[in-house]
């Protein structure tokens, strides 16, 4: 009742984060696997960025895009790590409205950025396979910089109105969230204001990001498959497809958890809260953890450079 009263009378409402339902008594133990996953994500993506910046042989379009992906994964990891570990370690469940807004900006912003990076990486593979003679003239350093700026501008243009609309909402009652971080669709459910405009703009933002990015990736691979199947030699076909393996893995790691989480939210009302919480954590943690591993294993040149740095005398 005290929490409800505070949120009814205070102009600065607070929100209450949720840990893992049913495991509240062992949050300290649960924090160990989370710490390991966050450490792998931070170290793996930092290593990728360091290696690409240091080694001149990796200063190519493919690796520039990979560095963008690693930087985005680092941002996504850091944006959720603070509240998740604070909750698991210190039972710090309270977050202010402004703190929630900042976290939503970076969490959703880096998710939009990752979707955009996967599109330009698909375009990179399309040019490399379908028009290899013009690869260096199409993907110049200036054009790569322009693509990066377009992704940042798109993120800001979509996120700022969404958060400005969010700031006008009123909250009353017990503001208990369903996750260990602030997620836009989760937070606006708690508002006692009319949220139709927020929901509509959220849908528009989704259509202008993932709704455009997904068909672009699919179209790129349709054109790539068509081009590769026109190659007579099976050996050359295998070589061409193998250059796409890392990117296909990154796309799968990003989209499969996202689709699974959407299905759980839509059709899993009877599923335990534990399932919803774990799916949301997997959705945000899996890409930053697995992307460096996938690219290190599947990209021979990157693997050699990392090996030299790790095992150099």
C-alpha positions, 0 to 999 in steps of 0.5 A: 500500500505504501508503494501505491500511495507513493506513486499516486502522490509523487510527480516522479514515479518509481518502477519495481523490477522483477528478478526470476520468479520462484528463485528470489531466495537464490538470486545470489547463486543465479547471478553466477551464470549471468555474470559469466554470460556478461563477461563472455559478451564483454570480453568477446566483443571487446576482443573483436573490436581490438583485433580489427582496429589493431590488424591492418589486414582486417581493414576491409568492409566485412570487418568494419561491419563486424566491428559495428556489430560488436560495438552494438552488442557491447552497448546492448550488454551494458544497457541491461547489465547494470539493473540485472546484476544490481537486482540479483546481487543487492536486491535493488528493485527500484528504478526512477522514471528518468532511469527507465527512460534512459535505459529504454533509449539505449536498450531499444536503440541498440536493438534497432542498430543491431537490426540495421547492421545485419542488413548492411552485412547482408548487403556486403555479402550480396555485393561480394558474391554477386558483383565481386569486381566492383566490391571495393568501388561500391563499399568504399570507406566513405560509403561505410561511414555513411551507412553507419551514420544512417543507422544512428540517425534512424535510431535517434529519429525513431527513439526520441519521439517514442520516449517523448510520448512516454514522458507525458504518461501518468502512472498510478498504482503499484508499478511492478515490471515483468523484467529486470530492465525497462522494456517499452511495451511492458512499462506503458501497460502500467500507465493510467493514461491513454496509451493508444498513441504510444502503442501506435507509434511503437508499431510504426517504429517496429515497421520502419525498423525490423519490418523493413530490415527483415525483407531486405535480408531475405531479398539479399539471400534470395539474390545470393542463392540465385547467383551462387546456383548459377556457378557450375562448380560445386566446389565454388558454390560451397566456397561462396555459401561458406562466406555467408555462414557467419552472417546467417548465424548472427541473423539466426541468433538475433531473430529466433529469440526475438520471434520466440519471445513474441510468441510467448508474450502473445500465446503463452499467457498460461506459461509460468512467469519464469518462462517469460523472464528467461526468454526475455533475458535470452533474447537480449543476452544471446546475440552479444554472447554468441556473435563473437564466437560464431565469427571467430570460429567461422572466419579463418582470417579473424581466427588467425589474427586472434590466435596470433594475439592470444598465443604470441610469445 
